[in-house]
């Protein structure tokens, strides 16, 4: 699960991130401005959003985000009155925690909102692009009717891209889902496995590189 914390207080952000990592959530990024979230939300499975941001009010960020994404959002703020809670939930928040948070509870709430959101998503079992078929349940790939032998990691990369066919997928999201965390070695591994996957599929144009961002599986 890839999480982003949008919080302008550096000390609070560090404490929350350290606490979440201690509870097993390691893929966590930190942003201090709401506009940065609006341009990068596709890279994350969940958002922790502070309302008191320096550039844009958190309520407005939430409303704008909900126009383009249903990524789960847990609001984290010093405002704990009923009006604030109701306003956030009506604006599209999935949950709400008052500062200072009990980090174990925050981790559990993140897991719960992501679990609920995934339960409502349509479950793709087979993705077909041209003569390429990816069977997500059977963990198999066929090209022109012939089975293609992929390693576990090669299939994992193909799965992430095929599940988001037609959508640009950030490199960091692929690395987080396949390897768990981004390091120099996992970044190089992605390049190696992507090259091998493309060679085995032998379908130029099926996987497009978006320089400086990631990859897109043709729809």
N, C-alpha and C positions, 0 to 999 in steps of 0.2 A: 504494500500500500504506500503510495507516494503522497505526502502531505506537504502543504505550504502554510506557514504561519505568516499572516499579514499583521504586523505589530511595529509601531514606531519607537517603542521603548526598548532600547537595546538590552538593558539588564533583564527586563521581563522576558524578552524573546529568548535570551540565552538560558534562563532558568527553565522556561517551558520546554525548550528543545532538549536540554539535558535530561529533564525529567521524563519526557516521552521516550527518549532513547533508552533510558534505564528500564522502561516498561516494554521494550522490544520493538518500538517504532523507530527505525533507523533512517529511512529515506525521507528526511524533512528538510525543506528549504525555508529561507526567511526572506520576506519582502517587507519594506517599510512604507510603501506607498500603494494606495488602492489602484491607481492606474496601471501599475505593473502587473497586478493580478488580472486585470481585464485583458491584457495582451498575452498572458501566459497560462491561463487557467486550464487549457487542454492538456497540460503536462501532468496534471494532478488528479488523484482519486478522491481527495477531500481537502477542504479549506478551513483553517481556523482564522476567523476574521475579527479584528478589533474594530470598534466603531469610531474611536477618536483618532483618525488618521490625519497627517499634516496636509495632504493635498485635496482629498475628496472625502466628504462625510461617508462613514461606513454604510449607512442606510442606503445612500445613493449608489455606492459600489455594489451592494447586494442586489438592488433593483436592476441595475444595468447588467449584472452578471446573469440574472435570471432570464433576461431576454435572449441570451445566447447559449446558456448552459444549465444543466441540471446537476452539476457536481455538488455533492453534499457539503453543506456549510454549517460549522459550529461557531456561533458568535461568542467571542470572549471579550468582556467589557466590564468597566466599573459600574455601569448603570444597571441596578438590580431591581428597580421598581416595576410594578405590573405593567404600566403603560409601555415601558421600554421593551419588556419581554414580548408583549402582544404585538408591538410594532414590528419587531424583528421577525417574528414567526409569520406575520402576514406579508412581510416583504420577501419571504422566501427562505428564511433560515430553517435548517432542519433541527437544530438544537441550540441551547443557550447556556453559558456558564459565566458566573460572576467572578471577577478577579478578587483576590488571588485564587487561582484554580487549584483544586486537588488534582494533581497530575494523573494519578491512577484513574480517577473518575473521568478525566478528559480523554485519556487513551481509550477507555471502555466506551465512552460515548461516540468517539470517532469510529471505532470498529462497528458499533451498532448502526450508525447512520449509513456507513458504506455497505454493510450487510443488507440493510433494508432496501437501499437503492439498487443493488445488484439483483435482489430478488424480484424487482419489478421490471428489470430489463429483459427484452426478448432474447431467448437463448438460441443463438445460431448453432446449427450442428454441422452444416456443410456450406462452404463458400466456393462458388464457381466463377472463375474469370476466364473467358475464352475456353480453351481446352485444358485449363488447370483447375483441378478440384482439390480442395483442402477439407478433409473430414476432421473436424475438431474433436469429436467424441472418440473416433477410432484412432486419432493421432496418426493419420496417414495422408499422403499426397500422391495424386496421380497427374500425369501430363500426357495428354492424348491417349488416355485409357491405360497407360503403363504406370505401375507403381514406382515411385522414386524413393530410394533409400536415403533418409536423412538421419543425422545424429540427433540426440535429445535436444541439444542447444539449437541446432539448425531449425528443428521443427518449432521450438519455442519462439524463435524469432519470426518464423513464418506465421505462427498463430497470432502473435500480437499484431502484425501488419494486416493479416487477412480479416481479423475481427473488426478492424477499422478500415476496411476497404474503401478507397476513394477519399480518405481523410489523411492529411499529413500527420505523421506520428513523430514526436520529438525523439531524438537519440536517447535522451535521459530517461524517457518513459520506457523505451525498449530495454535499456540496461537495468532499470529498476525492476521490471517484471521478470527478466530472464536471469539476471545475476544478483539482484538484491540491492546493490549499491554501486555508485560510480567511482571508479578509480582509474588510474592510467592503464592498468592491465585489463580491466573490463571494457574500457573504451576500445583498446586495440583488439580485444577478443570479438567485439561486435563487428569491427571491420573485417576480420578474418572470416567469421561465420557468415557475414553477409556476402562476401565474395564467393564462398563455397556454395551457399544457397542459390545464388544467381547462376553459378556454373551448372549445378545439378538440374535446376529448372529449365535452363537454356531457353528462356523466353525474354529476349531483350525488350525493355519497356514495361515489363510486368511490375518491377519494383523500381520506382523513380527516386533518385537522390535529390533532396532539396538542400542545397549547399548552405551550411551554417545553421541547419535546423534538424533535419531528419530524413525520413523516407515515406513514400506513399505507395501502397499496393493498388494497382489499377482497379477500377470498379467496372 
